[in-house]
């Protein structure tokens, strides 16, 4: 399971938008995404562009639906979580440990994000699949619920296309 963000500009201010620190202060949103090992989206969320990435981790992990297994009970939590340096906080590590989730989070100033490279490409590929949906390239909706709905539809289409191959 991995988490990655994408920033999307919007035309007008609406729910869950904020000044983007890397795009000259234009208002925008971020898509937060948790995928499984092969890149299928499991949990998706959105936030304003100026909010820190680490604030999205707990709601995303809580938003993972129960996954049916061929053996045993349904799984409600991932076994392992890979994340980049944006999530290197003691309270997040502690929260994941309390729930029995093994974490692999790059440490700030200690290790490079390059070590996550072998896992990082799957989330980048899924974000590229989402970028292929024109409706998500620029946020036209003022209401955050509408933008989240379109993002969820795009994730559903990604899952459908991957699973029917």
Secondary structure, DSSP 4 states (H G I P E B T S, - for coil): -EEEEEEEEBSS--TT-EE-TTTTT-EEEEEEEEE-TTS-EEEEEEEETTS-GGGGHHHHHHTPPPB--SSSSPB-S-SEEEE-GGG--HHHHHHHHHTT-EEEEPPTTTS-GGGGHHHHHHHHHHHHHHHT-HHHHSB--SSHHHHHHHHHHHHHHHHHHHHT-
